[in-house]
Amino acid sequence: MSARDRAVARLAERAALGRAVVGVVLGSLVIHAIALACYHKNPFRTTLIGDAQSYVSWSERIERNGLSAEPVFHQAPLFPVMLAAIGSVTGVASRPLVFALSLVVLNTLALVLLILVGWVWFGSIGAGLGAALLGLLHGPFVFYGLKLLPGPLALVGQGATLVLLGLARSRGTAGLAVATGGICGLACLARPEFLLFVPVAGAAIVTAGGGWRPAGRRLVAFALGLAFGIFPATVHNLRHGDRVLIASSAGENLFIGNQPAQTGGHAALDPRAGDLLSQRALAEILAEADRQRQLLPSEVSAYWTQRTVRAIAANPGAWASRVVLKLGRVLHPGDPTDLYSFAAERARYLWVLWLLPATPWTILFLAAIGLVLARAPGRDDSVWPLAWCPVVLLVALLVFFVDTRLRLPWLYSLLPFAGLALDTAWTRWRAREHRRRVLTLAGVALIATMAGAWRTEATPRDWVRLASVLSQQGRLDEALTVLAPLLDVAAPDPFALDSAGWVLQKKGDLAAARQRYESALELGLPASREPQTRSRLAAVLEAGGDIDGAAREHLRAAANPAGGAGAHYERARFLLRRGEIDGARRAFESAAQIEPEWDEPRRALDALARRER
């Protein structure tokens, strides 16, 4: 081929690449725009729960006090820093919309990076385009792009690292090695588990060819770039008195994912733990109470790591069973979630997700074929670093815990191989080669898609959580509508009964609320939930004039250790209303002792002291 022909071919290839990028960007923006329009009536749009609320609170603190005022990082800091930067240049009223649009941009960029991954590693724009389209058709990818969570940012870091790593291997320059290390470091600041991929990336840089000296220079350059990306967090932590590379939560997360009787998903470190901030506080309190001294964040993490190791050593068979359960959640064809419910929100608010049918099984089936094709005779075997990425991310899931959003980076790493399978099938179909095999592949992929969609069902706990958020917003009738299918059946769900009691209590229907609470307690609630239900039942009984019944329920709630400070505080308020000042004081003191950082019991005690003077 002449130089002119090569130049024309390069221009044609770049034009095709540009068309692919523009098409994916437009498709992504259209899908996300429809999803955002559907999201308008979704209660989770304005009521943040769990990690999302923690990240927003953290970003507001950074915006208000500056990053230097932050203590040693407990979680990966890049996402809240990004939110704080966005918040500092936008008004309060427009901030939620700007946050949402920022995540849409990140999601779209992650898809574009898949096109580049296919082009760089396989020399195929079609493989990259197939990966991007398949990713866009995977509903959870769009769904979690609507939540204020670091997933889209982590995927961008992961995709950019893979693109630069492929370029660094093909061109062998130190400059690309530095860039690869820097982006890889930033990706770790978004998702610390990506540190597990660093040795693979380093080995890929070294084995790019050219002899030992160029390989050594590239490795040094990669290490310098990596240090440049990660060390701002490390230096920050050192300045605040602790040797923590990025974040100190690894030990706690290890314990969370490997507790006895754990099912493979997230299980609270302690029944009182809620969001990330409360988890951090409780992890420190429990560790320091056991060690009987003040601990640095790294020592708290080491404490929970040691507890995990001891538990595994004491019963390795049980731990192996938990790993199998985690693998089952990884391979689940539907939605193994534990916070937001893809299925519940799709059913009531996000109808556009029905247009995105690709499931994990679709991606897994196609990726398995793509992995075989990538290793076929005659193909360059230099794609092994790309193949190791899903292996490393799978190990991270099995070591810690699994839910839908944490599984997304693993599925993202499989998409280039799934795209290769789609591109190969399309090429052979157009060339009239092996059409029977292509039809078989399409049929099996369709079956995998349908099986996954069938298994994506909302659980009773998902509906209860949704009803709880609706009740917080005063949408009480809608909350009862959500709960209705779980109530008047042969085996009603106790959590749904409890939640319905709370909604009815807020509506002022005390008789119905009492009936729901009593039914929930009779069927049996977990020890962590029962005290709250008894405190609410006591309030209903008191409002209905049954003072003795209310006193008994308050006493039962406070007697349960899982009730915590809240049960003692509610009992104290009840006793205060009954004029039993001494009993109220003792209950307030118990609440303050159990949760010293909670201000309300202290304020109540101060008010009692002022009244007596």
Secondary structure as UniProt FT lines:
FT   HELIX           3..38
FT   HELIX           39..41
FT   HELIX           43..45
FT   HELIX           50..65
FT   HELIX           67..69
FT   HELIX           78..88
FT   TURN            92..94
FT   HELIX           95..122
FT   HELIX           125..136
FT   HELIX           139..144
FT   TURN            145..146
FT   HELIX           151..171
FT   HELIX           174..190
FT   HELIX           192..197
FT   HELIX           198..206
FT   TURN            207..208
FT   HELIX           212..239
FT   TURN            240..241
FT   HELIX           250..256
FT   TURN            257..258
FT   TURN            260..261
FT   TURN            271..272
FT   HELIX           276..291
FT   HELIX           297..314
FT   HELIX           316..330
FT   HELIX           342..348
FT   HELIX           351..355
FT   HELIX           360..374
FT   TURN            377..378
FT   TURN            382..383
FT   HELIX           384..399
FT   HELIX           404..430
FT   TURN            431..432
FT   HELIX           435..455
FT   HELIX           460..472
FT   TURN            473..474
FT   HELIX           476..487
FT   HELIX           494..507
FT   HELIX           510..523
FT   TURN            527..529
FT   HELIX           530..543
FT   TURN            544..545
FT   HELIX           547..559
FT   HELIX           561..563
FT   HELIX           564..577
FT   TURN            578..579
FT   HELIX           581..594
FT   TURN            596..597
FT   HELIX           599..612
//
